[in-house]
Amino acid sequence: MLESYLDLIESLTEEIQKLDETIEQRAGSLKETQLLMTIPGVSYYTALTIYAELGGIDRFDGDKQVVSYVGLNPVIRESGDSRIEGVISKRGSGRVRWLLVQAANTAVHTCNDEYLSRFYDRLASRKNSQKAIVAAARKMLVSIYHMLDRGEAYDPPGVTA
């Protein structure tokens, strides 16, 4: 009985490895995903998912529209002279939002991306770390829009000489 479970686990592990290789090959064959993988914290799976969810970047008029599409834009409440920017709208793909937050966490805490780390540190000193990482994910999404729109690799301002 135990051997049959071990055989099943081994065959499923092999199948998962084959699927991972297929996903990695597909990500490597697309120009857009190759560009996305130049961002620290973005792997082939994240790049493919973002590209698949966003579709052609030319369908968006600007970075604000992409941010709104993914749901990382703040909810704005206005009444008379008061204007309150609240939490993110969460409209759009929850999968992409989650992946962007995870990629931002990796870029800030593991890869030490100078651009996003400085931005995160500045916000985390005033707000809580969750809000700061979501803001970093939004900043990453804006960079993604401009990268795909211009066909350029990740090169944030003020980092390279």
Residue pairs with C-beta under 8 A, 6 or more apart in sequence:
23 44
23 45
23 48
24 44
26 33
26 44
26 48
27 33
27 34
27 37
27 44
27 45
27 47
27 48
28 34
28 44
30 48
30 51
31 151
32 47
32 51
32 57
32 148
33 44
33 47
33 48
33 51
34 47
35 147
35 148
35 151
35 152
35 153
35 154
36 42
36 46
36 47
36 50
36 51
36 144
36 147
36 148
37 43
37 44
37 47
38 147
38 153
38 154
39 103
39 107
39 113
39 140
39 143
39 144
39 147
39 154
40 106
40 107
40 111
40 112
40 113
40 116
40 154
41 102
41 103
41 104
41 105
41 106
41 107
41 108
41 110
41 111
41 113
41 140
42 50
42 103
42 107
46 99
46 102
46 103
49 95
49 96
49 99
50 96
50 99
50 100
50 144
53 70
53 93
53 95
53 96
54 60
54 66
54 69
54 70
54 96
54 144
54 148
57 66
57 145
57 148
57 149
58 149
60 66
60 69
60 145
62 145
63 141
63 142
63 145
63 146
64 73
66 141
66 142
66 144
66 145
67 73
67 138
67 141
67 142
68 89
68 91
68 92
69 92
70 92
70 93
70 96
70 97
70 100
70 141
71 88
71 89
71 90
71 91
71 92
71 93
71 94
71 97
72 88
72 89
72 97
72 100
72 134
72 137
72 138
72 141
73 88
73 89
73 138
74 85
74 86
74 87
74 88
74 89
75 85
75 86
75 87
75 88
75 89
76 83
76 84
76 85
76 86
77 83
77 84
77 86
78 84
88 97
88 134
88 138
90 97
97 137
100 137
100 138
100 140
100 141
101 133
101 134
101 137
103 137
103 140
104 116
104 120
104 133
104 134
104 136
104 137
104 139
104 140
105 133
107 113
107 116
107 117
107 136
107 140
108 116
108 117
108 120
108 133
108 136
113 156
114 156
114 159
115 156
115 157
115 158
115 159
116 136
116 139
116 140
116 156
119 135
119 136
119 139
120 132
120 133
120 135
120 136
123 131
123 132
123 135
123 136
124 132
143 154
143 156
146 152
147 153
147 154
